[in-house]
Amino acid sequence: MAEDTPTDTTESSSLRTPIVAVLGHVDHGKTTLLDKIRGSAVTEGEAGAITQHIGSTAVPLDVIGEMAGDLVDPADFDLPGLLFIDTPGHHSFSTLRSRGGALADIAIVVVDVTDGFQPQTEEALDILKRTQTPFIVAANKVDTIPGWNPNDDQPIQASKERQADRVQSDLDERLYELIGQLSDEGFSADFYWRVQNFQNNIGVVPLSAMTGEGVPDLLTVLMGLSQRYLKEEMAVDVTGPGAGTVLEVTDERGFGTTIDAVVYDGTIRADDQLVVGGLEEPIVTEVRALLQPRPLAEIRTEKEFEKVDSVAAAAGVKIAAPDLDDAMAGAPVRVVRDRPVEEVIADVEAELAEVEVQTAEEGIVVKADTLGSLEAISSTLADEEIPIMRAEVGDVAPRDIRVAETANEPTHRAILAFGVDVLEDTAALAEQEDVRLFENDVIYQLVEEYDEHVTAIEESQQEQILDNITRPARFRILEDHTFRQSDPAVVGVEILSGTIVRNSNVARFEGSEPERVGQLKGIQDEGDDVDEARAGERVAVSIDGPTVGRDIEEGDELWIELPEKHAKILEQELTEEIPADERETLSMYLDKRRNKDPFWGK
């Protein structure tokens, strides 16, 4: 919604439209809610009714007044309306940056009242917490509560009172559950009509995006909040040089590469020089055309753009200009106007530098579709203590594989690709070089998949170590079970604890010192050769070295001799991986050794 006439010509300042982002889990009704507000049916033409691209919709104050009915008197408001940003995912929301913060002034988190919080809902709240963006919760789909009688487009309290008592208490119960879940996330919340101070409490607005019930309340709360708490921030120099954020870089027939942007300050004119954040460096270019959809239409679905001479904050606009191929989603757009172009380039570089990703000498490679998503993934990985070696915006290319394959740790030979394509031949090269590629459009799923991969690697590494390590065991020579006295001695034994395997050294303790008596060469169970025997089993063993009656006796307790290095690994790294009886044997073995040398195996 462009404001052409400043309200205060002396300072040429005007109140801009607050920018509203709509967030939530994929099928909880974000698009349907926007459609209800827009009166268009974007959902019908969309794959799986999931929003695929970002656009924006300006809803003027008089339209909000009509939709909200008695709840809103336009005369009470100075703000010109609301600008809804349609974000397909939270990463897009975090893409919407302005001078180090979130571009959205306020957000709506849409939650299905029958489905409650989902991982993406929590991800959205995380980002809102991090960017300190005020928000309200739209508890959607009240019309799906069993027994609900719809009252189209009515305020929610009036509609709720018309429902049967059972239906009302069912709704209340679900709403209290949502309020409890918000509390678990650290937010104090209540039904919006009970909230006195929206700065300290989150308002929950029950509604149905299908029937329109509660939508008047949502618009009323948004307008009230914006008017009360955001009015100062909405004062912009409407004639000043425009500032905005790139939402998407798209090819438009007849115009070449264009950028969809949201202007949040000042004005962009059709003859302005611009600086736009690019993949390698800022792009300096001239506006060729400013394109806007018809009022109340949607950038994403409206093919008929109209050329406009200028666009004032806040508004969504498509900008056609040369050299935009390397423009980056989430990057700043700045009008140069009467400033030195070097100064504006420095501004853009400074804002891009704020998107700091902590990189390490050793770690994984991250590729993302926008600056905001790169930032969001990086902070999630930092929380999980997963190091990043390189993080960039753009598709996964062969050079990324070359970087990933230099990692020393097998767990770091990985690329996390978020919302980007994998270029031709890249996947084949990754397979050839043993680099794992993870692709997903949901941050938590991407990190989860990588975590599972790391766990699998660590488990197989531990299995390999266990296979090559001597395991603790003790066993007793049974009375009257000497089958051969020597070369090798063959005796019947009972395994008291642990696991005996072939080719292990056998020892007998004299005090704290184990005295090696020979090597266990073979194990037989009822005449069959076996590789190992476990606690509780009785088997025949052949021991090379001793003679029964001289070096060993029937009734003796023998131990598998543990090398000190193996004892240390078992105690410090693999305790959880071995059975309880082996742990007990290890502990007994260490106690005996440490009687004489307290630091043995440490």
N, C-alpha and C positions, 0 to 999 in steps of 0.2 A: 504494500500500500504506500505509494509515493506521496509525500507531502509537498505540494508545490509552493504553498504560501506559508512562510514562516509566521508563527503566532506572535513573535516579538521581533519586529523588523530592526529594532535598534541593535540587538545583539545577534540578529539572524539565527536565533536558537529556536529549536522546535522540539516537541516531545515526539520521539520516534515510537514506532510500534514495538511492543515487547516481542521477543523471539521465543516461541514455545517449542520445545522438543517433545516428541511422543515416544516413550520407550516401553519395553515390556517383552515378555516371552513371545516367540514367533506366532503362535496361534491364539493369543489371548484377546485379539480384536483391535490392535492399533489402527490398522487400515480402515476397518469398518467404522471405527469411531471418527476418524478424519473424514471419511466419506459422508457420514451423517452430518458432520459440521459443514462440509463442503457442498453437500447435496449432489455430489457426483457419484458415479459407481465405478471407481477405479478397480475395485475388487473383482468385478465380473471378468475383466480382460486379463487378469493376472494369473501366472502359474501358481497353483496351490494357494491363491489368495494371500501370498506373502509379498510384502513390498520389496521390490528388487533395487530400486534406485532412490536417490534422495531428490526431493523437490521441495517447494515451499508454497504455501497458500496464504494469501493475505485475506483476513476476514474483517471488513470495516465495522466500526462501532455500531452503525445503524442496523447492520445485519445481525450482530450479536444481540442488540436490543430486541429485534423481532423474535429471535430464537428463544431468548430467555424470558420473554413475556414480562410479567409483573415483577420479576426478580431484579431486572436491570432497568434503571432510568438513564438513558444516554446523557441526560443533562448533568448527572453526577460525575461524569468522567471527562478528563482532558485528553486522555490517551486516544490515539486515532483508531485503535482496534487491536487485533492480534495477528502475528505472522506465525503460522504453524510450519515447522520444519518436519518433513516426513522422513524419518531415519529408518533404514532397513534393519539396522542392528546397533548395538551400543557403541561398537567401534566407530560407526559413523558419527554418533553423538559426540564421542571424544575427539573425532576429527574436527568438529566444529569448534575451532579455537579462535580466540581473539585476544591478542596481547597477553598470552600466558595463561588465560583462563578458558572456561568453556564459552562458546559463542552463545549458547542458549541462555536466556535470562531466567527462564523458569521451565520446569519439566513436568510432564504428566507420566506417571508410571501406571501402565494398564495391567491389571491383574484379573484373571478369570476367578470370579468369586467362588465357583464350584471346584476350581483346580488348585487354588492357592499359589504359594511361592514356588517357582521353578528355578533351576540353577541360573537361567538367564535373568530372572528377576533380581536375584542376589547380585549378579554381575552388574546390572544397571544401577542398583543401590550403591555398590562399591564405587562406581565411577562418579555418581552424584556426590557421594561423601568426599571423594578425592578432589572434585572440582568445586565443592561447596556450593552447588546449585540448589536453590530452593525448589521444592516439588510438592505435588499433591498426588494422591493415589486414586485412580479411577477403578473402583471395584465393579468390573464389567460383568455382563451376562446375568443380571438379576432375573431376567425373563426365563432363564432355564431352571429356576428353582421350582420344584414340583408344586403344581397348583397355582402358579402365578397368573393373575389376570392382567394383561397389559393395558396401559393407559397411554397411548402414543404421545410422545413429546411432552409429557407432563413433568412438573417438578417432582423429585423423588419422594419427598415427605408426603405429599398429597396422594401419590400413587400407592405408597407403602401402607398408608392408613386404610386404603380401600381393600387391602388383601385380608384373607382369613387370618385369624390369630396364629394358627399353626404355621402359615407361610411367613408371617412377620417374624415369628421367633426363630424359624429356620434361617432366615436372612440374617437376623441379629447374631445368631450363633456363628455363622460363617464370617461375618464382619469382625466379630471379636477375635476369631482365629487369626485373621489377617493382621489385626492390631497387635496381637501377641507376637506374630512373626516379625513385624516391624520392630517391636520392642527387642526381640532377640538380635536384631541387626543394629541396635543402639539408637532407635528413633522412637520418640514419644508421639503417639498418634491417637486420634479419636474421630467419631463421626464429625463431619465438617461443621454441622450446625451447633456442635457443643464446643468447638475450638474458640477460645477467647483470643489467644495470641498465636498467629500462624508462624511467627518466627521461632517459637519454641516447640510447637506441636505440628505434626503433619495432619492435614485434613484428609479424611477418607470419604470419597463421594461415590455412593452406590449408584449404578446406572445401567442402562442397556443401550449399546450402540445400535442394536437392531430396531428397537421400538422407539428410541429417542428419549425414554424416561431417564430423568436425571441429567440429561445433557444441558438443559437450562441451568441447573445448579453448577455444573462443571464450568460453564462459561462465566457464570456470575462470580464463582470463587477465583477463577483466573483473572478476571478484570479487577476484582476487589484487591487481590493480592498485589497485582502489578501497580495499580493506582496508589496503594498505600505504601508499599515497600520499595518499589522500583522506580518511582517517578523521577527521583533525582538522577538515577543512572540513565533514564530515557532522554534527558536533555542533551541534544547534540547540536553542533553547528551545522545546520542543514545545507548551507552553501559551501562549506569547507571541502577540501579534497577527500574523496571517498576512500573508505577503508572497508575491506571485506575479507571473506574466507572462501577458498575454492572448495566446493562440495564434490564436484565430479568433473572429469575431463572427458569430453565426448566428441565424436565425429558427427557433424550435422551437414546433411546434403546441401550443397550450394555455399556452405560457409567454411568447410574444412574443420580443423580441430577448434572446438570452442570450450569455454569453461562455464559450468553452472556455478554461480557464486551467490553468497548472501552478503549484502551490503549492510553493515551495522553502524556506520558513521558517515556523515557527509554525503556528497553526491558524486556519481560518476556521469560524465557527459560523453556524448557520441564522438567528440574530437579529442578526448584526453589521452595523455601518455600514461602508460601503466608500468608498474614493476610487479611481477608475479613470481612467487617462490617456485624454483624448478629443481629437477632431480640433481643436477650438477651444480648449478649456480642460478641466481635470480635472472629472470627473463625481462628485458626491457622491450616494450612493444607499444603500438598505437591501437586504440579502439577502432575497429572497422564498422561494427554495428552492435547496438544494444538491443536485445530481443526480449520481449516479455510476453507471456501467455495472456489471453484475455482475462479480465478481472474474475476472481473466484474460480479460475480454472487451475490446472496443475501442470507444472513444468513437464512432468513425466509423461502425461497422456495427451496433452494438447499439442497437436502438430502445427497448428496455425499460430505462429508467433507474429507479434507486430513489432515493427521497429519503433523505438522511442528515442527521444533526444537526450533524456537524462533520467537517472534513477536515484531517488533519495532514500536514505535509511528509514526504516529497515525494509528491505525488499529482496526477493530472489530475482536474479537476472541471468540471462545467458549472454556471455560476452564473446563476440567473434573478433579475433585479432590475429595477426601473423605470429609465427614461431611459438605456438602454444603446445607443441607436441610433448615437450618435457615438463609441462606444468604438473604440479603435484597436488593431489587431493589433500586438503587440510592446510595447504600453504596460504600465506597472506597475499592479498591483492591490495595494492596501494596506488592511488592516483598521484602523479608527480606535481601537476599544476605549476605553481610559481616557486617551487623549491628546487635546489640543485639536485639533479638526478642521482648523484653519488650519495647524497644524504639519504634519499629514499631507499636506495640499494642497501645501504648500511642498516637502515631500520628493518628491512625485510630479513637481512642476514642475522640481525640480532634476535628477531622473533624466532627464526628457524633454529638458532642456537639454543633457545630455551627448551627445545625438544631434545633434552639430553638423555642419551641411553648410555648407561654405564657398561663399557666393554672391558673384557679381560684378555690376557694373553692366550688363555685356553678356554674354550667354551663352544656353544652351538652357534649356528647361523640363523638369523631371523629375517624373513622377507614379508612385507605387509603392503596392503593397497594404499594406505594413507599414513600421514604423520601421526594422526591421533591413534590409529590402531597400533602403530609401532610403539607408541608411548604406553598404550594400555597393556599390550603383551609384555613389554619390557618390565613394567612394574609388577605384573603378575609373576613373571619369571624371577624377579628379584625377591619377591615374597617367598617363593619356593626355593630360594637359594640355588637357582640354576644359572650358571655363568653364560654370558653371551660374548662371542668373539667378534661377530659382525652383525649389525642391524641396519637394514636399508629398506626404502620404499621401492617397489618395482617387482616385476616378474622374476621367477627363478630361472637363472641362466647357467650355462656350463661353467662360467667363472666362479659361481657360488659353490658348485661341487668341488672345484679345485681348492677353494678356501677351506671347505668343511673337511676334505680328506687330509689336511695337514694336522688335524687334531691328534694329540697323543693318546687321549682316553677313548676307548671304543664307544663310550656313552655320548661323547661329544661329536662323533662323526654323523651329525644329523642337521637337517634344515627344517625349521618350522615355517610353513608358508600359509599366510593368512589372507584369504580373499584375493589371491593373485593366481595367474596362470603359470604353468611350468612349460618353458619354451621347448620347441622341438629338439629331439636328441638328448635333452637334459636328463630325463628319467632313465634312459638307457645308460648314460654315463654314470649316473648315481649308482645304479645296480652294479656296473662294472667296477667302480671304485669302492664299493661297500659303504656308501653313504645313504642313510635312511631319510626319506622325504616324508614329512607329515603335512597333510593339507586339510584345512577345515575353515569354516566361516564363523565358528563360535570359539572364543578364546579358551574358555574353560575346557572344552572338549579337546582342543589342540594340545593343551598342556597335559591333560589327563592321558592322551594317547602316548605322548612322549614319556610320561612317568612310567606307564606300563612297560614301554620298551626298555627303559633303564632298569626296572625291576627284573625283567627277563634276563638281561645281560648279567646283572649282578648275581642272580641265582645260578646261572650256568657257570659263571666264574667260580662261585663257591663250590659248586658240584665238582668242578675240575680240581680245585684245591683239595677237597675232601678225598677225591680219588687217589691223589698222590701223597696223602699224608698218613702216617701210622696212627691207628686208632687205639685207644686204651682198652684193655681187657684183662681179666684174671680168670684162671681156671684151676681145677683141682684134679690131680691124678687119682683115679678111682682104685680102691683096694681090689686085689686079685684081677687086675685088668692089664697086666704086662703081656703083650703079645710077642715082643722081641726086645732083648736087653740093650742092643747097641747096633751101630752102623746101618741104618739109623735106629734109634730106640722107637718102638711103636707101643703106645699106651692108650688106654681108654680114659677119657677126661669128661668132666662136667664143666660147662661154661658158667661161671658164677655171675659175671656181669660183663657188658661190652660185646665186642665182635672180634673173633679171631680170624685172621686171613693167612694165606700161605706166604712163605718167604719172609715172615716176621722174626725178629730176634726174641728169644725167650729168656727171661731172667728170674732169679729167685732173690727175695730181699733178705739180707743179713743185716738187721737193724735198719739204718736209713740208706744203705748202699745196695743198689741192685747188682747182683753178680750174674753175668751172662752165662747161661748153661748150654746154649746152642741155638740152632735155627729151625723154626717150624717149617717143614718141607711139604707136607701133604695132610689133607683132612679127608676122612672117609666116614660117610653116614650110611650104615647098613650095607657096607660093601661098595657103595658108589663114591667116586671122587667128587668132592664139592670144593667151591672156592672159599667159602666162609662158613662160620657157625656162630649163632647168636646166643645170648644169655638164656639159660634154661635147657639148652640142648646137650645131649650126650653123644660124643663122636669119638672115633679113633684118630689119633694124630701121630705123624712120624716126626721125630725131632733129631736133627743131625747134630752129633757132638757128644752128648752125655751117655753114660751107661747107667741103666736102672740098677739101684742097689749100691752104687758108688757115688755118682754125681747128683742123682735125683732119686727120690724114694716114692713109693706109693703113698698117697695121702698128702703129698707136698702141694702147697699153693704156689702156682707159677703166674708170672705176669708177662704181658707183651711189653718189651722194653721200648720206652718212648725217647726219641732224640729230643734234646732240650728245645731246639728250634720248633719242632712239631708241637711240643707241649705248650709252648708260648702262643703259637697260632691258634691252637684249639681253645685255650683259655680266653684269649683276648678277642678273637674274631669269630670263632665258629661255635661258641657254646650253645647258641640257639639252634644250630643246625644238627646237633647230635642228640640221640635219645637220652632220656633221663638216667638210665642205668650206666651209660658211658660217661655222662657228666659226673656221676657219683664215683665211678672208677678213677676218672681223671683227678678228681678232688683228693681221693685216697692216695693216689700215686704222688701227687704234688706234696701232700702233707708229709709223706715219708721222706721225700727228697729234701724238703725244706727244714726238716728237723735238724739236719746237719748244715745245709747251706740255704739260709732264708731267702736268698735272691735267685735260687735256681728257677729257670723258666720264666723270669720276669723281664 
